[in-house]
């Protein structure tokens, strides 16, 4: 993790080569699902949100370098309900992400861009939400179990992103983007027993503020 922050510091220190710096805020909605071990193949996707800050460089040749600090929830609904437990349980993972990405932009007032990168993330909390009903006419109140200690705290994913900017003036712009994230590392500490990873589709809306480096 220390090497990651050093790398980010070096990238952010090359302002003499940058045409613009951009800081931004964004909010997104997405859907994530599990893959890996056979028993997760029938799980259903979990709808959740993401939110955070972004930091981007635009070089003079339209090459982009980006990072940020993003909160995101991933997970899935376990589709193994029975007559005794008619409601599915949910696995939920709360991550703090620092994406490291590079891309290319075309256009001016209206512009499009594409990013490809790696997404290191730190697990803040993991829980399993299970219906309490274990017999007919039982309670519907959910039981929430904290399972963070069974999970890997560090997570690494690959990400692809497509987006569009609209420049309101020489400082402010609005953007919308769609991204696909796929985990590389295992979720559980013991992957021999539970080989589970997640992938997520996300749509984000946000605003960026340009800091001129001239």
C-alpha positions in Angstrom: 0.0 0.0 0.0 2.9 2.4 0.8 4.3 1.8 -2.8 0.8 2.7 -4.2 0.7 6.0 -2.4 4.3 6.8 -3.6 3.3 6.1 -7.2 0.2 8.3 -6.9 2.3 11.1 -5.4 4.8 10.9 -8.4 1.9 11.0 -10.9 0.3 14.0 -9.2 3.7 15.8 -9.1 4.1 16.0 -12.9 2.0 19.2 -13.2 4.6 20.8 -15.4 3.6 18.4 -18.2 -0.2 18.7 -17.6 -2.6 21.0 -19.4 -5.3 20.7 -16.7 -6.0 19.1 -13.4 -9.5 18.2 -12.5 -11.1 17.5 -9.1 -14.6 16.1 -9.0 -17.4 14.6 -7.0 -19.6 11.7 -8.2 -22.5 9.5 -7.2 -23.4 6.2 -8.9 -25.8 3.3 -8.9 -24.8 -0.2 -9.8 -25.3 -3.9 -9.8 -22.8 -6.5 -8.6 -22.8 -10.3 -8.6 -20.6 -13.2 -7.6 -18.7 -15.8 -9.6 -16.3 -18.6 -8.8 -17.3 -21.5 -6.7 -20.2 -23.5 -8.2 -22.6 -22.8 -5.4 -22.6 -19.1 -6.1 -23.5 -19.4 -9.8 -27.2 -19.1 -9.1 -26.9 -16.0 -6.9 -28.8 -12.9 -7.8 -27.3 -9.4 -8.3 -27.3 -6.9 -5.5 -28.3 -3.3 -6.3 -26.2 -0.6 -4.5 -24.6 2.8 -4.7 -21.2 4.4 -4.9 -19.9 7.8 -4.0 -16.6 9.7 -3.8 -14.0 12.1 -5.1 -12.0 12.0 -8.4 -8.7 13.5 -9.5 -7.7 13.6 -13.2 -4.8 14.9 -15.3 -5.3 15.8 -18.9 -2.0 15.9 -20.8 -1.5 18.0 -23.9 -1.8 15.0 -26.2 -5.3 14.2 -24.7 -4.0 11.3 -22.6 -5.7 11.1 -19.2 -4.3 9.9 -15.9 -6.8 9.4 -13.1 -7.4 8.4 -9.5 -9.8 9.1 -6.7 -11.2 8.0 -3.4 -14.5 6.1 -3.8 -16.8 4.3 -1.5 -18.5 1.3 -3.1 -20.8 -1.6 -2.0 -20.5 -4.9 -3.7 -22.3 -8.2 -3.0 -25.1 -10.6 -4.1 -28.3 -12.2 -3.0 -28.0 -15.9 -2.2 -30.6 -17.6 -4.2 -31.1 -20.7 -2.0 -34.4 -20.0 -0.4 -36.6 -22.9 1.0 -40.0 -23.3 2.4 -38.6 -22.6 5.9 -36.6 -19.6 4.7 -38.7 -18.0 1.9 -36.5 -14.9 1.6 -33.0 -14.9 0.2 -30.0 -13.8 2.3 -27.6 -11.0 1.2 -23.8 -10.7 1.3 -22.7 -7.1 1.4 -19.1 -5.7 1.2 -18.2 -2.1 1.8 -15.0 -1.0 0.1 -12.9 2.2 0.0 -11.2 2.2 -3.4 -8.3 4.1 -4.9 -8.4 3.5 -8.7 -5.3 4.0 -10.7 -6.2 4.4 -14.4 -5.0 5.8 -17.8 -7.1 6.8 -20.8 -7.8 9.0 -23.8 -10.2 11.8 -24.5 -11.6 13.3 -27.7 -13.7 16.4 -28.2 -13.9 19.9 -26.5 -17.2 21.3 -25.2 -18.7 17.8 -25.6 -16.1 15.2 -25.1 -15.8 11.4 -24.7 -13.2 9.4 -22.9 -12.2 5.8 -22.1 -10.2 4.6 -19.1 -8.5 1.3 -18.3 -6.9 0.7 -14.9 -6.4 -1.2 -11.6 -8.5 -0.7 -8.5 -6.9 -1.4 -5.1 -9.5 -1.4 -2.4 -9.7 -1.8 1.4 -12.6 -3.7 3.0 -14.3 -1.6 5.6 -17.0 -4.1 6.5 -18.6 -7.3 5.3 -21.9 -8.6 6.6 -24.5 -11.2 5.8 -28.2 -10.3 6.2 -30.3 -13.4 6.8 -34.1 -13.6 7.4 -34.8 -14.9 10.9 -37.7 -17.0 9.7 -36.6 -20.6 10.2 -40.0 -22.2 10.6 -43.6 -21.4 9.4 -45.1 -18.2 10.9 -41.7 -17.2 12.4 -40.4 -13.7 12.6 -39.5 -11.8 9.5 -36.9 -9.6 11.3 -33.5 -10.0 9.6 -30.3 -11.1 11.4 -27.2 -9.2 10.3 -23.9 -11.0 11.0 -20.6 -9.3 10.8 -18.3 -11.6 8.7 -15.4 -9.1 8.1 -12.8 -11.3 9.9 -13.4 -14.1 7.4 -12.6 -11.9 4.4 -9.5 -10.5 2.8 -9.1 -6.9 3.8 -7.2 -6.0 0.5 -8.9 -6.4 -2.8 -7.6 -5.8 -6.3 -9.7 -5.4 -9.5 -9.4 -4.4 -13.1 -11.7 -1.7 -14.4 -12.9 -0.4 -17.8 -14.7 2.9 -18.0 -16.5 4.9 -20.8 -17.7 8.4 -20.2 -18.9 11.8 -21.6 -18.2 15.3 -20.4 -20.2 18.5 -21.0 -18.2 21.7 -20.3 -20.4 24.4 -18.7 -17.6 27.0 -18.7 -13.8 27.1 -18.5 -13.9 25.7 -14.9 -16.9 23.5 -14.5 -18.1 20.4 -16.4 -20.7 17.7 -15.9 -20.0 14.1 -16.7 -21.7 10.7 -16.9 -19.8 7.4 -17.0 -20.3 3.7 -17.1 -17.8 1.3 -15.7 -17.2 -2.5 -15.4 -15.1 -3.8 -12.5 -14.0 -7.4 -12.1 -12.1 -8.6 -9.0 -8.7 -10.4 -9.4 -8.2 -11.4 -5.7 -10.4 -13.8 -3.7 -12.9 -12.4 -1.3 -12.5 -15.1 1.4 -9.3 -15.7 3.3 -9.5 -19.4 2.6 -10.0 -19.6 -1.2 -9.6 -23.4 -1.1 -13.0 -23.6 0.6 -14.8 -20.6 -1.0 -13.5 -19.4 -4.3 -15.6 -16.3 -4.7 -15.0 -13.0 -6.5 -17.3 -10.2 -7.6 -17.9 -8.1 -10.7 -19.9 -4.9 -10.9 -21.6 -2.6 -13.4 -21.9 1.0 -12.4 -23.3 4.3 -13.8 -22.1 7.5 -12.3 -23.0 11.2 -12.5 -20.8 14.0 -11.3 -19.2 17.4 -11.6 -15.5 18.3 -12.2 -13.7 21.5 -11.5 -10.6 22.4 -13.6 -7.4 23.6 -12.0 -5.2 25.3 -14.6 -1.5 24.4 -14.4 -0.4 27.3 -16.5 
